[in-house]
Amino acid sequence: MASTMLSVASASLSASLSPLENLKGKLKVGSAGLSFNKAKGNPFINTKSFCRISMVAAVNASRFESVTMAPPDPILGVSEAFRADTHESKLNLGVGAYRTEELQPYVLDVVKKAENLMVERGENKEYLPIEGLAAFNKVTAELLFGADNPVIKQQRVATVQGLSGTGSLRLAAALIERYFPGTKVLISSPTWGNHKNIFNDSRVPWSEYRYYDPKTVGLDFEGMVADIKAAPEGSFVLLHGCAHNPTGIDPTPEQWEKIANVIQAKSHIPFFDVAYQGFASGSLDADAASVRLFAARGMELLVAQSYSKNLGLYAERIGAINVVCSSADAAARVKSQLKRLARPMYSNPPIHGARIVANVVGDPALFNEWKAEMEMMAGRIKNVRQKLYDSLSAKDKSGKDWSFILKQIGMFSFTGLNIDQSANMTSKWHVYMTKDGRISLAGLSLAKCDYLADAIVDSFHNVS
């Protein structure tokens, strides 16, 4: 790394030495000019200039020379490329963030009201306890399992506020690494791109189970069950509670029962990622049904939660990790260790988003308003999904069945486009999406559905 560059020019050697007299004893002058004094460690480089000093450069090698440039994030990098595009028809369908019909970010009215309450009360910004805001943890666990659930009443749930879903998953991974060393986590193929990063950095081994069937653009249920059966007994099985990311394909209630049977028979530990409760179907209870099914069987399980989507609290980084244990005593011990793990990671979580959730979920009037807004957001995405299907069916004369788009749920749709076809979507049509063919319907408007359908039909049929 070049730290300095000094250029000295003169008509004679003696004239050139004048400004360098303070370096006497460090530089040696010879017939070839200045030389490097190894004994003194002087960084000046010898240069032959026939009694003229033309340039002296100091170069220090960086201690970080071995650090390579990291590749752009496959999801967040899409937004960066989108912002650099000046095309008037460009679409950002990469990041899973809700947009209005005008494709603008949306702040829920109920969130604004909750924030106004915080201002009126004059609440301070003191540190939270390591486990987070008590009122937040209480309503969060009740929202997930139901207030009357035995696991709540028997105090068998260890709930710790985390840094949204990602941080909550990371905290759970640290717990697994410390208390279940060497135990493997089974992850669906495909899955959310950050899952593998989280377990890799936590030094938790993982393998994949079959999930997506490209032939049907649906669930490979038989493959999924077979892979879970074949896994070593006592493995963790990472499951998407609802609105599977990236495919949007969920098991049916009957299939969830069979999955629970296999996991229970193998003494596996279910580990749910719940990022879309209430946002997928519009119903908080319906979207939590898979988690409650496993809890009702008396199984111990982990659940990471996020409020980024259903309350639009993306930047607040608000979520939780819940561990359902067989006894209240076990839950207390697990919670103590989750706190111990959190302390050196981030010490304690942020308070603003936690108070918003506590205010909204804990107040009956605000809670009902929130449910109405969630239904509105989920409804808009359903309308866009239907419109996209109608547009594709009308424009594609090949007879291809696009009904899988209607069978998928939540904010994402797995289009079935391959890497080259997805690249064509961006290079030719200015539609930004992930390379695996996933699009976020939350970033699509009804007015743009025809344009997107043209792009998909062209890419599917004209790019191999």
Secondary structure as GFF3:
##gff-version 3
##sequence-region A 1 464
A	DSSP	beta_strand	2	6	.	.	.	ID=ss1
A	DSSP	alpha_helix	13	17	.	.	.	ID=ss2
A	DSSP	three_ten_helix	18	23	.	.	.	ID=ss3
A	DSSP	beta_strand	28	30	.	.	.	ID=ss4
A	DSSP	beta_strand	33	35	.	.	.	ID=ss5
A	DSSP	beta_strand	47	48	.	.	.	ID=ss6
A	DSSP	beta_strand	56	59	.	.	.	ID=ss7
A	DSSP	alpha_helix	76	84	.	.	.	ID=ss8
A	DSSP	beta_strand	91	92	.	.	.	ID=ss9
A	DSSP	alpha_helix	109	121	.	.	.	ID=ss10
A	DSSP	alpha_helix	134	145	.	.	.	ID=ss11
A	DSSP	alpha_helix	150	153	.	.	.	ID=ss12
A	DSSP	beta_strand	157	163	.	.	.	ID=ss13
A	DSSP	alpha_helix	164	179	.	.	.	ID=ss14
A	DSSP	beta_strand	185	189	.	.	.	ID=ss15
A	DSSP	alpha_helix	193	201	.	.	.	ID=ss16
A	DSSP	beta_strand	206	210	.	.	.	ID=ss17
A	DSSP	beta_strand	212	213	.	.	.	ID=ss18
A	DSSP	beta_strand	218	219	.	.	.	ID=ss19
A	DSSP	alpha_helix	221	230	.	.	.	ID=ss20
A	DSSP	beta_strand	236	240	.	.	.	ID=ss21
A	DSSP	alpha_helix	253	265	.	.	.	ID=ss22
A	DSSP	beta_strand	269	274	.	.	.	ID=ss23
A	DSSP	alpha_helix	284	287	.	.	.	ID=ss24
A	DSSP	alpha_helix	289	296	.	.	.	ID=ss25
A	DSSP	beta_strand	301	306	.	.	.	ID=ss26
A	DSSP	three_ten_helix	314	316	.	.	.	ID=ss27
A	DSSP	beta_strand	318	324	.	.	.	ID=ss28
A	DSSP	alpha_helix	328	346	.	.	.	ID=ss29
A	DSSP	alpha_helix	352	362	.	.	.	ID=ss30
A	DSSP	alpha_helix	364	395	.	.	.	ID=ss31
A	DSSP	alpha_helix	404	407	.	.	.	ID=ss32
A	DSSP	beta_strand	412	414	.	.	.	ID=ss33
A	DSSP	alpha_helix	419	427	.	.	.	ID=ss34
A	DSSP	beta_strand	431	432	.	.	.	ID=ss35
A	DSSP	beta_strand	438	440	.	.	.	ID=ss36
A	DSSP	three_ten_helix	441	443	.	.	.	ID=ss37
A	DSSP	three_ten_helix	446	448	.	.	.	ID=ss38
A	DSSP	alpha_helix	449	462	.	.	.	ID=ss39
###
